[in-house]
Structure formats: structure tokens, C-alpha cells
Amino acid sequence: MRLLFLGDVVGRPGRSVVSERLPALRERWRLDCVVINGENAAGGFGITEAICEELLDAGADAVTLGNHSFDQREALVFIERQPRLIRPANYPQGTPGRGATVVETRAGARVLVVNVMGRIFLDPLDDPFAAAEREVTACPLGAAADAVVVDVHAEATSEKEAFGHYLDGRATLVVGTHTHVPTADHRILPGGTAYLSDAGMCGDYDSVLGMHKDEPLRRFLQKTPGARLEAASGEGTLCGIAVETDDATGLARRVSAVRLGPHLEETWPRHWD
């Protein structure tokens, strides 16, 4: 199976590069499943129903979220009727939506997608390790799922790495999101799980984490109230990770970084071309 995970979509540049590039990549790389983090898709803050549908129409099979899950209040409602949109599983009990979903590929394979949020330097939600354990145990790799993708939306690299080792051998891919900067540590862990500390973002890298540079710079220099942060408006770069699985185990056989667009050195799974 061929899986593609794309990092945080930030504003219009992120949405545009996904809509422009993903349909062709699905065909060119013969992708079985695509997961996208969409928590910054609406101007950098949250996601709307129309934007969620835009990402799904572009070729996403599931959309994950994070600490901005409900910045757009309409998400509190439409997340209940959109099973392919998931928020972190460790949100408190009673929070609208779900923390995991099972996607069925065109070939009939089952992909469990899980979303959790870290607690270091972020809101202290319920235990993300316990939440992931609950979801992975309920739909185990090799039994109820042919692949398992876990999006760890977290600030601290140590927390993400701990997640990778915790789920090693029980997940196909453990990938970090949230920091908007792609890391270079993509690898297959000893137990067969593909790992990447952060997938980066789909957005304009001539920015400060996808936002227009002026206001973030002013805040660092002056430390006074100012304008609202706004998503940058330049050309977007597509960032993420590609994984090829072993059909017998559902674990990773190959892993490659994906960076397509300006400002960053381009790379992609050349063995798929």
C-alpha cells in the first residue's frame, strides 16, 4: 500500500497547492490513502465545512486537526456529520467529533487514522498515550486494520519521538505535526513503524510559520498588542511524508520525505516515479 501524509495546511496558499498538486500525485504515485492535517486551513485558524470538502475533493481520504480544531465555531457542528474529519482523541469526553476513523481504500484495504495532541507547551488535555492506546487496541494493525496512521500534533520533539517508540510495531506511520517546519529524521523504527518528527506545512514558507511576516516580527520587537495574525499570500509548498507498506504486516517498507514547491529543496519518493 502507498500512503501519503501532508502537514498542516495553512491558509489559501496551502489549500491552493494541495488542490493543484494532489490530484496528479494520487495518479502519478498510485496512492492508496492520503491524510492531511487541516487545522490551519481557514486563514491559519481552524477549518470550515467548505474547506474540509475542498481538501477531500482534492484527494484527501481523511483530515486531522489539532489545537485550532474549533477556532471556527461551525466546526463544532459539522464535525459530527463528517466522519472523515477527526480531532485529537484526547480532547475531554463530550467534545464533538471523534479522534479516529477507518478509511477504506479503493482496493478495499482498511486504514485506521488516529489524531492525538501533545501536552508539553500546549493545552493540558487528557493523556495522549492512553488515547492512542485505546484507538490502536480497538482496531489493531494486521487484524482490523491493514495500515495505521497516527498524527501526533505536538510542540515538543521529545514527546513525538516517545510516541514513535511507544507505537513502534503497532502503527504503520507515526508523524508529528504543529511546528510547520519539516524535519529530516524520517526513518523506519526497529519494529517497522515509519516515523517523522514533523511533516512541516503546506503553505507559503516566505513567512513566519505561514503567517505574514510583519505582525510576528512586530510582536517580537515591541511586545505590545497589535493586529491580528494573517496567513501569508505567496506561493505554497507541499510538505509531508510518503510511506510504502509491506502487504503481509502493514508495517513500513520504504519512507520518503515530500517537499514540492518554492523556498525549500525539493524531494519526493523517486522510487515511485
C-alpha positions in Angstrom: 0.0 0.0 0.0 1.2 3.6 -0.7 0.3 6.2 1.8 0.9 10.0 1.7 0.6 12.3 4.8 0.6 16.1 4.3 1.5 18.5 7.0 -0.6 21.4 8.3 -2.4 23.3 5.5 -2.0 27.0 6.3 -4.4 29.4 4.6 -5.1 29.9 1.0 -1.6 29.1 -0.2 -1.7 25.7 1.5 -5.2 24.9 0.1 -4.2 26.0 -3.4 -1.0 23.9 -3.5 -3.0 20.8 -2.3 -5.8 21.4 -4.8 -3.3 22.0 -7.6 -0.9 19.1 -6.9 -2.6 16.3 -5.1 -4.9 15.0 -7.8 -2.0 14.5 -10.2 0.2 13.0 -7.4 -2.5 10.5 -6.5 -2.5 9.2 -10.1 1.3 9.5 -10.7 2.2 7.7 -7.4 -0.8 5.4 -7.4 -1.6 6.4 -3.9 -4.0 4.2 -1.8 -4.6 6.7 1.0 -3.9 10.3 1.7 -4.2 12.0 5.1 -3.9 15.8 5.5 -3.7 17.9 8.7 -6.2 20.8 8.1 -6.2 22.6 11.4 -4.8 25.9 10.0 -6.7 25.7 6.7 -9.1 28.6 7.3 -6.8 31.6 7.3 -4.4 29.9 9.7 -7.0 29.2 12.4 -9.3 26.2 12.2 -11.3 24.7 9.4 -14.7 25.3 7.8 -17.0 22.8 6.3 -16.4 24.2 2.8 -12.6 24.0 3.2 -12.9 20.4 4.6 -14.8 19.4 1.5 -12.3 21.2 -0.7 -9.5 19.1 0.8 -11.5 15.9 0.5 -12.4 16.7 -3.1 -8.7 17.3 -3.9 -7.9 13.7 -2.9 -7.7 13.5 0.9 -9.2 10.4 2.5 -9.1 11.9 6.0 -8.4 15.3 7.6 -6.8 15.6 11.0 -6.8 18.6 13.3 -5.1 19.9 16.5 -5.1 22.8 18.9 -7.0 25.0 16.5 -9.7 22.4 15.9 -12.6 24.6 16.9 -11.4 28.1 16.1 -14.1 28.2 13.5 -17.2 27.7 15.6 -19.1 25.9 12.8 -16.6 23.0 13.2 -18.5 22.2 16.5 -21.5 21.2 14.4 -20.3 19.9 11.1 -17.6 17.6 12.6 -20.4 15.4 13.8 -21.6 14.7 10.3 -18.3 14.4 8.6 -16.7 11.1 9.7 -13.5 11.7 7.7 -12.7 14.8 9.8 -11.1 13.9 13.1 -9.9 16.0 16.1 -7.4 14.8 18.8 -8.7 11.7 20.5 -7.6 13.1 23.9 -10.0 16.0 24.0 -12.2 15.7 27.1 -15.2 13.4 27.0 -18.2 15.1 25.4 -16.2 17.1 22.9 -17.9 17.0 19.5 -16.4 14.7 16.9 -14.2 11.7 17.0 -10.5 11.0 17.5 -10.1 8.2 14.9 -11.7 7.0 11.7 -11.3 4.0 9.4 -10.8 4.8 5.7 -11.5 2.1 3.1 -9.3 2.4 0.1 -10.4 1.8 -3.5 -8.8 -1.7 -3.3 -10.8 -2.5 -0.1 -8.0 -2.1 2.4 -8.7 -0.6 5.8 -6.6 2.3 7.1 -7.1 3.5 10.7 -6.3 7.2 11.1 -5.7 8.4 14.7 -5.2 12.0 15.9 -3.8 12.9 19.3 -2.4 16.2 20.7 0.6 16.5 22.9 0.6 18.2 26.3 4.0 19.8 26.5 3.7 23.6 25.8 0.1 23.0 24.7 -3.2 22.8 26.4 -3.1 20.1 29.1 -5.7 17.7 27.6 -6.2 14.0 28.6 -3.3 11.6 28.3 -2.5 11.3 24.6 -0.7 8.0 25.1 -3.7 6.4 26.7 -6.0 7.8 24.0 -3.7 6.4 21.2 -3.6 3.1 23.1 -7.4 2.9 23.2 -7.8 3.6 19.5 -5.0 1.2 18.3 -6.1 -1.6 20.6 -9.7 -1.3 19.3 -8.6 -1.6 15.7 -5.2 -3.4 15.7 -2.8 -3.5 12.8 -2.9 -6.8 11.0 -6.3 -7.7 12.4 -8.9 -5.0 12.0 -6.7 -2.6 10.0 -4.3 -3.0 7.1 -2.5 0.2 8.0 -2.5 2.6 11.0 -1.6 6.3 10.6 -1.1 8.3 13.8 -0.9 12.1 13.7 0.8 13.4 16.8 0.0 17.2 16.9 2.6 18.4 19.4 5.2 21.0 20.1 7.9 19.0 21.8 10.1 16.7 19.7 10.8 14.5 22.7 7.1 13.8 23.1 6.7 13.0 19.4 9.7 10.6 19.5 8.4 8.9 22.6 5.2 8.3 20.7 7.1 6.8 17.8 8.8 4.3 20.1 5.6 3.6 22.1 3.7 2.6 18.9 6.6 1.0 17.1 5.5 -2.3 15.5 1.8 -1.4 16.1 1.4 1.5 13.7 2.4 1.9 10.0 3.3 5.6 10.5 3.7 8.0 13.4 4.1 11.5 12.2 4.3 14.8 14.0 2.5 18.0 13.1 2.1 21.5 14.5 5.5 23.2 14.2 5.2 23.9 10.5 8.9 23.1 9.9 9.8 19.8 8.1 12.3 17.7 10.0 15.0 15.5 8.4 14.6 12.5 10.7 12.2 10.3 8.6 13.1 6.7 9.2 11.8 3.2 9.9 12.0 2.3 13.6 13.3 -1.1 14.7 9.7 -2.5 15.0 8.8 -1.4 11.5 6.9 1.8 12.1 7.7 4.8 9.8 8.5 7.9 11.8 8.9 11.7 11.2 9.1 14.3 14.0 7.3 16.9 11.9 5.8 16.9 8.4 6.1 20.6 8.0 3.3 22.7 6.5 1.5 23.1 3.2 1.8 26.8 2.9 3.9 29.9 2.0 7.4 29.5 3.5 8.2 33.1 2.8 6.6 33.8 6.2 6.7 33.2 9.9 5.1 29.7 10.2 2.8 30.5 7.3 1.8 34.0 8.6 2.6 37.4 7.0 6.0 38.4 8.5 5.2 41.9 9.6 3.0 41.3 12.6 5.0 38.4 14.1 8.2 40.5 13.8 6.5 43.5 15.4 5.3 41.3 18.3 8.9 40.0 18.9 10.3 43.5 18.7 7.8 45.5 20.6 5.8 43.1 22.9 2.7 45.2 22.6 -0.8 44.5 21.3 -1.3 44.8 17.6 -3.0 43.5 14.5 -4.4 40.0 14.1 -2.1 37.4 12.5 -3.0 36.8 8.9 -1.9 33.9 6.6 0.8 34.7 4.1 -0.3 35.0 0.5 2.6 33.8 -1.6 3.1 30.5 -3.5 2.6 27.4 -1.3 4.9 24.4 -0.9 3.6 20.9 -0.4 5.2 19.1 2.6 4.7 15.7 4.0 5.9 12.1 4.1 5.3 9.1 1.8 5.2 5.5 3.1 5.1 2.2 1.3 3.9 -0.7 3.4 4.6 -4.4 3.5 1.3 -6.1 2.5 1.9 -9.0 4.8 2.4 -7.0 8.0 1.1 -3.5 7.3 4.4 -2.0 8.6 6.6 0.3 6.6 8.9 -0.9 3.9 10.0 2.4 2.5 9.7 6.0 3.7 10.5 9.3 1.9 10.1 13.0 2.6 8.0 15.1 0.3 8.7 18.7 -0.4 7.4 20.2 -3.6 7.4 24.0 -4.3 9.5 27.1 -3.8 11.8 28.1 -0.9 12.7 24.6 0.2 14.9 22.0 -1.5 12.5 19.7 -3.4 12.4 16.0 -2.7 10.0 13.1 -3.3 9.9 9.3 -3.5 11.8 8.9 -6.7 11.4 5.1 -6.5 7.7 5.7 -7.2 8.3 7.5 -10.5 
